[in-house]
Amino acid sequence: MPKLFVVEDDASLRTELLHVLELQGYQCAAAVRFDRTVDEILEYGPDCVVLDLKLPGTSGFNIVRDLRAKSQVPIIMLTSSDSEFDELMSMNLGADDYVTKPYNPAILLARIQSVLRRTQRHAAPSRITHKGLTLDLAKGVVTAGDLSIDLTRNELKILALLMENHDTIISRQEIMNELWQSDEFVDDNTLTVNINRLRKSLERVGVTDYLVTRRGQGYLV
């Protein structure tokens, strides 16, 4: 059962919203004070946060910013403000969607479901293990036996892609597309440099024959 956390200072609207969500099978909690909202959200561990923008003593902007520093939980802004500036600011700070009041319950529920589906689709394991090698995605550390080493961002992306698709040849273009998503331009020569760095990192944990080159095709682990 997905868990939702509601941050809304209007008591009647909060009660109504919780009722709507619970009727749809969601497990819900809500803030009634707003001096430690981020801590309450983190303690509850929701799958999605529905957040008002204008709150007593603080603002939704502050909560989005502080929450994003500690969590990637989806955030849907639910606010009476139809200002394009407020919407843009919310999204830039890390909100996932923006719904204005008065809201249509069916529309809000559809937005919540969409965000939850997107989150579940992109959810990844925190660790990948293959052929005695363990990659900690959260820490960016690769371990073999008792030896561990920190990887660079590109090394991490390359190794994660290969390990997630182990026993499948991954082309150089596929790897460059993965690195492109990091907003860093990567040409063919740069990819070669990163592959060589990754090989050296693996050698430092005692692994010398893990990453296999298939000439003209790509790489395989």
N, C-alpha and C positions, 0 to 999 in steps of 0.2 A: 504494500500500500504506500503510494508516494506521500511524502510529508511536505506540507506547505507551512510557511511562516508569514503571517500578515502583520504589516506595520501601518496602522491607520489610527489617527487620533480621534476621529469622529466615532463615538461609541455606538451609535445606532447603525451607521454604515458598516462598522467593523463586525457587529453582530450579524447583520444581514449577509455580509460577504462570507463569514465563517459558515453560516447556515447553508449558503449556496454551494460552497466547496465541499462541506461534509456530506451533503446529499449526493454528490458525485463520487463519494468513496474516498476522498482525501483525508488524511490525518492532519489536523491543523493545530497550530498554536499561534498566539498573537502577543504583541507587546502592548502593555497598558501604560507603561512609563517609557520615557525615551532617553534616559540618561546613560543606559548601558545596552543599547539595542544590539550593537554588533556582537557583544559578548553573549547575549541571549540567543542570537541566531546561531552562533558557532556551537553553543552548548546543546541546542536542539538538533542541529545537524539536518536541516531540511533539504529536500530535493529542489526546491524553488522558493524564492522570496517575492512576495507581492508588497510593494513599497510605495507609500505616499510620498509626495515631494515636499509638501509644506507641513512641518511638524513643530510642536512647541519646544523651544530650547535648542533646536538643531534643524537640519534640513536633510532631505533625501540625498542631496548631493554628497554631504559629509558621510552619510552612512554607506553609500555606494563606494566612495573612495576608500574608506577605512575597511570595508568588507573585502574589497578587491585586493587589498594588501595581504589578506590572510586566506582568502577562499575564492574558488571559481564557481560557487553556487550560482545558478541562473537567477537573474533579478528582473522582474517586470515592474516598471513604474506604473502606478495607478493614481492619476492626479487630475485635479480640475484645471490645471494649466494647459492651454493649447498653444503655448508659445513655442515657436520653432527653435528659439534659442535654448529653452529649457530642455526640449527633446534632444537637441544636438549635444548639449552639455551632459545630459544623462548618459547618452550612448558613448560619448567620448570617455567618460569616467568608468564605463564598464557595464552599464545596464544592457540587458538582452532585448528588451522590448519596451514599448511606451503606449499606454492605453489611457485615454482621457475620460473623465467623468462628465456627465452621467454615463455609466458604462452599460453596455448590453451584456448580461451575464453569459449568453451563448458565445459572444465574441471573446470575452475574457477567458472562458474555459477553453476555447479553441486555441488561444494564444498560449495558455499554460501547457496544454497538451503538446503543442508544436515544440515549445522550448524543451519539455521533458523528453520528447522523442529525439530531438537533435542532440541533447546531452547524452542520452543512452547510446545513440549511434556512434558518438565520438569518444565514449568512455573507453579508456585503455587500461590494461593491467599496469600496476606500478612496477612490476618486475617481469622480465622475460628470461627464461632459461633454455639453453640449447647447447647440446654437446659439451656439458661441463662448464659453460660460460654463463654467468648471470649478469644481466644489465638492469641496474636500478634507474628507472626513467626519472624518478623524482629528484634523485641526487646527482644523476649524471655520472654514475660510477660503474665500472665494469669489474667483475671479480672472477678469478679462476683459482680454485683452491683457497689458499691463505693469502693470495696476493690480490690487491685492488689498486685501481688507478682512476683518477678523475679524467673525464673526457671533455674536449671542447664541445661547443654547441653543435658544430657541423659533424664532428665525429659521432656524437650521440645520435643525431638524426640519421646518419648513414647506417650505423650499426643497428639501430632500432628497426629501420626499414628492412634490412636484410634478415634480421632475426625473426621479425613478424611474418616474413615470407620465406622462411627457411626451406631449403630443398627446391627453391624456385630461382631461376636465373633472373636477376634484376638488371635491366639495361642501364647504361650510363645516363641516358635521357631521363629515365624514371627517377634516378637518384638526383639529377639536377633539378627536376621538377619539384622534388621534395624539399630541396634546399632553397629553391626559389620562393616557396611559401614562407620562408623566414624573412622575406623582404631584403635578402642579400643577393646581389647578382652573382651568379656562379657560372663561369664559362668552363669549357672542357679542360683547360690547363689547371684551373683552380680545383676542379674536381680531382684531378690526378694528385695534386698536392695533398688534398684532404684524405684521399684513399691511402697514400703513403704514410701520412701521419697516423692514421688509424692502425695500419699494420704495425708501426713502431710501438704504439700504445699497447697493442695486444701482445707484442713480443715482451714488453715489460712485465706482463703478468704470466709469462712463460708459454704463450700460445703463438706458434709460428706457422701453422698450416690451416688456420680456421677460415680465413677469407680467401676464396679461390677465384682466380681470374679466368673467365672463359673468353678467349680472344674473339673480338668481333661481336660478342653477345652481351657480356656484362659481368656480373659478380654473383657469387653463390656462397652461402654458409651452410 
